[in-house]
Amino acid sequence: MSSLPALLLASLNPTTRKQAEQSLQSLSTQPAFLTHLLTLVLQPDQDRAVRLAASVYLKNIVKSRWDDDEPPLLEADRAALRDDIVPAMIQLSNPSDKAVRAQVAESISLIAKVDFPERWPDLVDKLVGSLSEANYDVNIGVLETAHSIFRPWRAEARSDTLFTEINYVLGRFTRPFLQLFMHTTSLLFASPPPANLTQVAQAMVSLVDIYYDLSCQDLPPDLEDSHAQFFGPENGLFLKLLLWDPPQLRGDPDDTTPSLPSQIKTSILEIVELYVKLYPETLQASASVEAFVRSIWDLVGGGKRPSVADDGLVSQSLRFIASAIRTGHYKQLFSSKETISGLVQGVVVPNVSLREHELEQFEDDPLEYIRLDLALPSMGGIGGAHDAVTRRQAAAEVLRALVSTGLEAETTEVTGAWIGQGLNEYTANKTENWRAKDTAIYLLTAVATRGSTTQHGVTSTNALIDVVQFFSDHVFQDLQADPGSIHPILQVDAIRFLYTFRNQLIKPQLLSVLPSLVRHLSSENYVCCTYAAISIERILFIRQGSQLLFTQVDVKDIAPQTLDALLSRVEKAPTPEKVAENDYLMKCAMRVIVTARSGLADSYQRLLQRLVAILGVISKNPSNPNFDQYIFESISALMRFVVQANPAALATFEQALFGPFTIIIQQDIDQYIPYVFQILAQMLDLHAGEVPSEYRSLLPHLLVPASWQQKGSIPGLVKLLKAFLARDSPSMVAAGQLTQVLGVVQQRLIPSKLNDGWGFELLQAVVQHVPTASVQQYFKLLLGTLLTRMQTSKTDKYVYHFVYFLAFCFAIGKDGITPDYIVGVVESIQPQLFSTILATFVIPQVPKMPQKDRKVVVVGLTRLLSQSTLMHQGALAQACPPTFEALVKLFRVGQQLAKKEDEDPDAGITQVDWEEQTAGYQAAYSRLAAAEGAAVDPVAQVRDLATFVGEAFAGLSARFPDVNEWAGRTEGALTGPFLQGLAAAGYNL
């Protein structure tokens, strides 16, 4: 362990990082490693970089291995860390240790997510015991840690487990928390203020955050009892804190970081918004909401607080007003025309107008401008935020709230006057007054929107506004204008208007504006070009029902020039980081390829060369996970559709890709390896004949343990090995590679809670494709491994995979791997073990099997009951009635088991939307939709399930005399109709 500091420093250096990480990985499996790491974090005389690196490495081990057994953490080491980590975090209370403490606090939160409260019952007691009324440095650390543990509750679905945990915390934490809250407010309001005012205010930030955490699922009794103290309209602590603004904490006017009072006020308004939504009756008992609205007016009305540091506070103030309007409980407060006019003039218009800060951002940080401008889902945005994040969006949300609660006539009239005024000002002086038109368009967009989603933009509009007419009269001219003839922001406004209301335009209208959008891809203005790419991508994604609106015929003529413009923009960037910076461009290129499909078959070679060249540049320093996802998806989709149209093109793809992929594997570029394995599997799947030697030469590398260490590589590796097994299993057996495959399954995959599903997938491929004699040689050993894991650390997911694996083996009807063979192997491990497995795992799990697996399970159980002699002998015969009942329960949904013949085999790729599935890059695994083949039915030979089951059971009692007897012991109400149905179709037991 003496080399630990040097290794941690080496892991920070790009040239020594790989070797250092491998050494750290092997060290990390030694006993007491976690304790050594934590000790290093706490050594004040140690190099600061070493301490921070140690704290980050500790957090990463906890994140990746605490809830997984591969590689295992010793229980003694886990227990020691649980004992030591809270005192360690408290020891790091010095402000200079803030960065290190944050990592340790996150480690506590990650451990708590898995172990609290069952295996860590004293965690909250330790935190509470460390709080005091004197030492606010310690309080800050404890409260930040408590918040990191409680915060995930905000996004959790309601469940008994969650409420058990919350109640466990409430019983130990709420009263000390309230005492500290009261004491802290008394210090904040003291005159003169305490010397440590900054630390006390910092603690208050966390206290208010925790108040939200404790209330986010249900109203705790202690908080309900003290409600008036916090929310009272006269002297409530929250209203007092909204007014509290000590001069010494105000910060610099040019500072962009919110001051501590601003953070406290923002969090209080989040709490009040939460209560308006979840506990309206509690608030309606007094005039609290009216008091908060007045307080907000004083805080932010009339354009007060223009600084960037107060953006969060102003946005949250407006969000609270919008939420209060939407509830409908305060109509008397907001419904008069005078009030609406005051709201629009006092808080909406001042916050919709562009400020100098946004203009600077437009020029100097265009990607951040775009990210913020499109972050609001209800504007049809594409960002990941679920709430308005800018002032403009929050102000627009107030208008939308008014429109959606029956006040559209008044709101449209008042806002319409401001829109008209802005357009008139612009007409009077187009050069100077472009901002007035920008504000007018933004107000129109807001007041015209009734409903919208992230994925589809605006879905319903205000009936009093004709957005298509407004587009024709005021926006279309800016879309068509030559670059430089109008302010670029107006051109961006025109593109964004089209993007936002894309669902309100019919297909011919959209087709007519696509060429204009393609022209803007070549704009010198970065935002304009990027908005054009975003709009084209979303327009091509529009669906009517399950069908995409645009087909390859629609884009055949514009696809080549669109792709050329997009890739030219990407290629112009001077460094690998800049090339990969703008993932919106690459996402648009991917969408064009996916829409054009085989329409690119004539011109694909130059396109492929350019994509491979871009990949070569960015692989020097991978920096943008989303860009990576989209470029690999583009390559994969291009190959999929071009080779479909022209199978001979596969050789061109192999020639272009094998070189770069070999370099990626040799240089161990771990961000790209998961993608490379998936595309190699895709190429191998496209080969009809013998496996080429280039692929075979890869196999030894795939089977060494080092290839399986990066968890993100495992799905791609499994996919690739499955492709080899399907095409080349005899030569793999001859080369001794089957034992290596099974070694991976037994040692790396099945023991891992994270990767056991991939282990089963690989085992299924082995059983299906490897010659029977070789499968039989290892089958007992494999079943032993599976049952050992079931005994030592089963999970619901593992039971599901195990039951499906058994059903799969029964169902596929492989020569020599019959139901009797499998039952016999299980019984040879331990007599009567198979009946235990049926009773304990199979019969309870079968009715819960997901729809996609049910056909296989029905076929498997049918074969077991109708073909296995052993099932009808001795103790096993007792398992037949409940097994038959489980089969019947599944078969009742049999009519849904058939696949529609007219399904699009490429639906998966054309319908994938990465924002919706939060894919893009994850350290764990990034699935390539285009590399996924159509799902293979392992029992495709069973065309009609009802006929198969009927034929299997027909005359069964003649073969097995016990059948009538045990069929009579089944639950008649369940199996009676099933047996009658079989008899009516001519199939009698």
Buried (B, 14 or more C-beta within 10 A) or exposed (E): BEEBBEBBBBBBEEEBEBEBBBBBEEBBEEEBBBBBBBBBBBEEEBEEEBBBBBBBBBBBBBBBBBBBBBBEBBEEBBEBBBBBBBEBBBBBBEEEBEEBBBBBBBBBBBBBBBBBBEBBEBBBEBBBEBBEEEBBBBBBBBBBBBBBBBBEBEEBEEEEEBBEBBEBBBEBBBEBBBEBBEBBBEBBEEEEBEEBBBBBBBBBBBBBBBBBBBBBBBBBEBBEEBBBBBBBBEEBBBBBBBEBEBEEBBBEEEEEEBBBBBBBBBBBBBBBBBBBEBBBEBBBEBEBBBBBBBBBBEBBBEEBBBBBBBBBBBBBBBBBBBBBBBBEBBEEBBBEEEBBBBBBBBBBBBBBBBBEEBEEBBEEEBBEBBBBBBBBBBBBBBBEBEBBBBBBBBBBBBBBBBBBBEBBEBBBEBBBEBBEBBBEBBEEEBEEBBBBBBBBBBBBBBBBBBEBBBBBBBBEBBEBBBBBEBBEEBBBEBBEBEBEEBBBBBBBBBBBBBBBBBBBBEEEBBBEBBEBBBBBBBBEBBBBBBBBBBBBBBBBBBEEEEEBBBBBEBBBEBBBBBBBBBBEBBEEBEEBBBBBBBBBBBBBBBBBBBBBBBBBBEBBBEBBEBBBEBBBBBBEEBBBBBBBBBBBBBBBBBBBBBBBBBEEBBEBBBEBBBEBBBBBBEEEBBBBBBBBBBBBBBBBBBBEEEBEEEBBEBBEEBBEEEBBBBBBBBBBBBBBBBBBBBBBBEBBBEEEBBBBBBEBBBBBBBBBBBBBBBBBBBBBBBBBBBBBEBBBBBBEEBBBBBBEBBEEEBEEEBBBBBBBBBBBBBBBBBEEBBBEBBBBBBBEEEEEBBBEBBBEBBBBBBBEBEEEBBBBBBBBBBBBBBBBBBBBEEEBBEBBBBBBBBBBBBBEEBEEBEEEEEEBEBEBBBBBBBBEEEBBBEBEBBBBBBBBBEEEEBBEEBEEBBEBBBBBBBEBBEEBEBBEEBBEBBEEEEBEEBBEBBEEBEBBB
